[in-house]
Amino acid sequence: MKRFLSFLPAAAAGLLAGWGLSHWLAQAPAKTGASTLLSGIHAPPRSAVPGADTEWRRLLDGRSPLAAVPKQADEFGRAAEEVLGSGRLSAFRRVLEMEKLRSVIPAGMLGGTVMFRWSRPEGDEGISESLKRLAREGAGAPEKAVALVDAMVEQGSAGCRDRSTADGFRRVIYREWLRTDPQAALAHVSTTGTPYERHQRLGDLMDQWARLDPAAAAAALSTLPEGGPGYENKGRAEAVFRTWHEKDTAAAMKWAETQADPAWRATLATAAEELKATDPAEKTAVLLAAPSPDTHQLASTFSNWLAADPAAAVARMAAIPAEDKFWNRDAAWVATMWAVEARLGEGKTPEEFLEMLRPLPAGAQRDAVLGGLVNHGASNDIPFAVRLVTEMGEGRAKEDAMGSLTELWMRKDPVKLSEWLATLPPSESRHAAVGRFAELLKKSDPEAAARWQGTLPHTQ
C-alpha cells in the first residue's frame, strides 16, 4: 500500500504533463517567447552540474533560446532524468521540441536543441511525430519542417545519423503536406536542392502521394520535370500504378488503358500480371516473357526465387537462350541480388554457389552470373569475390569484374590488393585490373603507380 501511495504523486504529475502537452498543442499559440505551460510543468531539478538549475529555469520560462543550452547539456539531461524520471522528462522533452520548432525556426536557429542532444533509441519516432505536427500547422509550416531536417543533416545532428534517417523524416513531412497542398509540395521538391536530391525526393513524394491519392498522383505525372531521357518519370509512373493497383485494381487498369503509348501500355499490363502472380516463380515467368521487363523488378523477383528454390530457378535460367538479351542486360543484376538474399541468413560460401550454378552452360552465360556474384563480394566480402572471379573465363565479363573488384578493394586495403595482383599470371583481365590500380594509385604514390604501369604490355 505504501508503494502504491508513493506512486500517486509521480503518476499525477505524469498525467498533468500529458494533459498540459495536449492542451498546449490544441491551443497552438504561434507567437515567439515565453510559454506559460513550460513554466508550470516541472520544478527545476536539483543538479550538481554547475549552472544547470539556472539553465533549466531559463528554458522553462522562455528567456533563453533552446539552441543556447551549454555544452554540459548531456550531463544536465541525465541529472534532469534522475530527478524527473524518464516518463516525465519525455513529456517535457516533447514540449521543448514544439517550443523550439515554433519559436526559433524563423530566426534560423535550427540546430543544437535539447531534443537531439538527449536522443534515445526511440528518438527517431519522437522527432518524426514533432515534424508531423509542425507540418500540419498551415501555410509555410511544411517548408519550415523540411528546413529543420536539412539543418539537422548539415550540422551532423544525432537526430539525422545518416541519409536514410533524414529521408524518412522528409517522407513524414511530405505525407502531411500532400494532405493540405499537394501542388505546393510538388513545386518545392521539384525546384529545391541538387539535381540528385530533387530526383530522390520527387520519387519519395510521388510514393507518398500514391499511397494517399493514387488518382491525383497519376494525374500529376504529366507535370513532372524530366530527370533525363524520361525513364525516371516512367519509373515513378510505374510505382504509382503498382500502389494504385493494390488499392483499387479496376481504377488502376482503367487508367493504364488510357495511355497513348502502346509500349507503355504493354509495360503496365506486364506489371499488372506480375502483381497478380502468387509466387516468385510465376512472377519471374511473367517478367521473362515481357518484351522489355524492368531490370530492377526482374532482378528482385528472380533473386527471391533463386534464394527460395535455387535448383528450380537455376534450371529456368539455364533454359534462357544464349542469344537472349537477359545475359547482357539482366543476369549480373539478378546474381548480385541473389547473393544478397542467399547470404543474409545462411551465409552461403563460394563453393555452394558454384555447385548451384553447375547446370549453367560454361562460357558467357555462366560468366555473366559469376560477374554479378563478384560485384556483390567486392562490396561486402573480398575473399568471396576473389574466389569466384578465378572461376571466370577470359573475356569482357571478367575484365569488368576485375575492374570493379580492384576499385572497391583499393578503398579498403590497397596493400592486400597489390599483393594479390602481383600473384596473377599475365592475362587481359589482369592487365585491366593493374591498369585500374595504377590509375587509382597516382594521387597517393605516383612513383609506385608508374612502376605498376610499366608491367603492362605496351601496344604500338
Secondary structure, DSSP 4 states (H G I P E B T S, - for coil): -HHHHHHHHHHHHHHHHHHHHHHHHHH-----S--HHHHHH-PPP--SSTTHHHHHHHHHHT-S-GGG--TTHHHHHHHHHHHH-HHHHHHHHHHHHHHHHHHTTTTT--S--HHHHT--TTHHHHHHHHHHHHHTSSTTHHHHHHHHHHHHHHTT-TT--SHHHHHHHHHHHHHHHHHH-HHHHHHHHHHSS-HHHHHHHHHHHHHHHHHH-HHHHHHHGGGSPPSSSSHHHHHHHHHHHHHHHHH-HHHHHHHHHT-S-HHHHHHHHHHHHHHH--SHHHHHHHHHHSSS--HHHHHHHHHHHHHH-HHHHHHHHHTS-TTSTHHHHTHHHHHHHHHHHHHHHS---HHHHHHHTTTSPTTHHHHHHHHHHHHHHHHH-HHHHHHHHTTSPSSHHHHHHHHHHHHHHHHH-HHHHHHHHHHSPS-HHHHHHHHHHHHHHTTT-HHHHHHHHHTSPPP-
